[in-house]
Amino acid sequence: MARALLLLLLLSTALPESMAQEQRDTTAVTRKRSLVGRFLDYFGDANKEKKHKRFDFSVIGGPHYSTDTKLGLGLVASGLYHATPADSLLPPSNVSIFSDISTVGFYMIGVRGTHIFPSDRQRIDYTVYFYSFPTYFWGIGYDKGDNDDNKSKMNRWQTQVKASWLFRASGNLFMGPTIAVDYITAHHVKRPELLEGQRKSTFNAGAGATLLYDTRDNLTAPRRGVYLWLQQVFRPHFAGNHYAFTTTDVRTSGYIGLWKGSTLALDMRAQFNYGNPSWGMLAQLGGSSAMRGYYEGRYRDKHKIETQVELRQHVWRRNGIVVWAGAGTVFDKPGSIKLRHVLPNYGVGYRWEFKKNVNVRLDYGFGKKGQSGFTFNINEAF
């Protein structure tokens, strides 16, 4: 009898403890599942349109690789919002905060976006960024850029502030003033003779005007419509500029659907600099928007023209692919374009819809002489 009472006492003590431990284990598993579930839900719902939210903001980041900056860690925060939430027909304004750091010593932080006022009567396009980049420099002009022996190191530091305040003139036509400020400096220039006697540090401040015609269905991943952008910026000596010159930028794009889930996008852009632009403000080929795969700035001169055509195809759920082909060149004087100086460009890319009409893109581009490279970015190239 005493043994039975003792056994009963032990069981009565152990069972609550066992039940408590089981409850703790269940709570821990629930917390873990809750954390993972929240993480999956965050990205699972990120691309769903949230009309009830005045400001739809999401963050994504992770490792990436590019030919220019090598292995890096990037973080992008993207936001969509309406100046007038009740106006569902108004295209959403957008803002992106981007930052990056890589193993070669490159680091960058910036913000860009387009703010659309009520009834789309006014728009503000803006870009602000700063970066430091251990880069390569080949010199000025196509021939120097095409010479592999000119490849030399320099550390480039640049900050830019650029904004346009556009007013609706008629229908889809906008126009308004533009300001642009750039400060560029080079350190540890291995071959200073390639700068051709120019200053290593330059200040560039300018003002001008922008003309915009825009019928795109959305600003970040257009599927139909036309985009025409013309900008003229003056940088005179009296504004404190080390080099006086004017810049004319032109860009035109068109978007049409061919079959279900497809978009054929065409783009042409040109830049013309008149006067005496510094080495850091010359027209450059390469980058994340055009001539992808070329080292940005390898080919630079007073003027450039580049064009590309891209086929975008939605594949499954939030996944898509693109292929593109294009060409471009730089030149010193209008009329001096040489056919042998036209550089080819083509590539493939993957798209993942991070938010509604906001794609994370990974592109791999190819060019002349085996030049190639990755590009990781947000929003379509054009």
C-alpha positions, 0 to 999 in steps of 0.5 A: 500500500505504501509503495502504491501511494509512493508511485501515485505521488511520483506520477502526480509530480511527474505528469504536470512537469511532463505536460509543462515541458510539452507545452514549452516545446509546443510554444517554442515550435509555434514561435519558430513557425510564427517567425518563419511564417511571418517571413514567408508571408512578408514576401508572399504578400509583398506583390499584392496591391494594398489599396487600403495602405497609404504607403506600401513599403517593403525591404529586400536585400542579399548577396550579389555579384557583378563584374564591376563591383565583384561580390557584394551585399545590397539592400533595397527598400521600395515604396509605392504610395498615392498622393490622393488615395481615393483616386484609384486611376492615378498611377502610384508614386514610387521611391527606392532607397538603395545601398550596396557594399562590395569586396573591392571596397565599393560602397554606395547609398542613394534614393530615387523616385517620382512623386505624382501630385493629385490629379497628376498635374505635377511630377517631381523626378529626383535622384540623390546618391553617393558612392566610392568606387575603386575603378578602372580608367582607359582614357577619353575616346573610343580608341583609348577605351578599346585598347586593353593596355590602357586599363589602369586603376583609380579611386573614384568618389562621386555625389549627385543631386538631380531633380526635375519639377514637371508641370502638365502642359497638355494631355500627357505632356509635361515640362518644367525646370531641372537642377543638377549638381555633381562633385567628382574626385579621383584618388590614386590615379595610376596613369594620370596622363590619361586624364589629358591634363584635366583636374582630378576633382571637379564641381559641376552645377547646372540648371535647365529644363525637361520636356516629358511625354508619357503614356505608359500604363505604369512607371516601374514595369510598363507594358504599353505606352510611349515615353519621350524625355528631353532634357537640356542642362547648362553648366556655365563658369559663373555657377562655380564650374571648373569646366563650362559645358551644356548637356542635351539628353534624349530618351525615347521608349515604346512598349507593346504586347505581342501575346499573353504575358509578353511585352516588347520594349524598345529604347533609344537614348543619346547624350550630347555635350557641347563645350568643355566637359570634364573626364567625369562628366563625359557620356559613358557606355555601360551600366544597369540600364543600357549596354549592360555587360560593358564596364561602365565608363570604359568607353567615354567621349563627348557624345553617345548614342545607344539603342536596345530592344527587349522581349519580356515574358511572364513565365509563372506566378511571380517569375519572368525572363527577358532577352535583349539585343542592342548597340551603342557608340561614343564619338567626339563630334557629330557626324564622326560616327564610324561603323566599326566603332558601333559596339554590340550588346545582348543578354538574358535576364530573370525577373521576380515580382517583388511588389506590384509592378516592381521587379527585382532583376538579374541580368547578364550582358555580353559585348565586344571582345568577350566583355560581359557582366552581371547586373542586380537591380530593382525596376526594369532597365527602361 
